[in-house]
């Protein structure tokens, strides 16, 4: 697992640099845009749907998430009991 993590670090670093350059280039352009009231409600709807979706995913996979984190904390609890 450590080997996979070491392989991902250069990829993440390259993506961060690419996104930083892209943001720097986009900042120099003047953009004139009109946002109507429907755009605001769409943004709110997307945010709420994302929160509900994350809550549903947590509910569906809670046993897997709890088992994953219990691996890290199970050893500490057994040491305290002895």
CORZI-V236335 format. One record per helix or strand. SS is the DSSP state (@ for helix, = for strand). FROM is the first residue (numbers start at 1). LEN is the number of residues. If there is no record, write none. Layout:
SS;FROM;LEN / SS;FROM;LEN
//
This chain:
@;2;26 / @;37;24 / @;62;20
//
